[in-house]
Amino acid sequence: MSDQNITISIRDEYIELYKLLKLANVAASGGEAKHMISEGMVRVNGEPETRKRRKTRVGETVQCNGVEIRVIAE
């Protein structure tokens, strides 16, 4: 269970995973976001994810450091 829930709206078809973490303020920088992903700290739809540029789409959820991010359409 997540400590905090965040909803991020996107207007494009997808957002790259590391950019989503930055946008949600889970990571302070792109480098930090990429490190978190490569270290296995990020899950997408409940599954571990290590692809930094994974295309995250509307309807998906991302979990990292007690934060759950839900992606919705703008």
Secondary structure, DSSP 8 states (H G I E B T S, - for coil): --SEEEEEEESSSEEEHHHHHHHTTSSSSHHHHHHHHHTT-EEETTEE---TT-EEETT-EEEETTEEEEEEE-
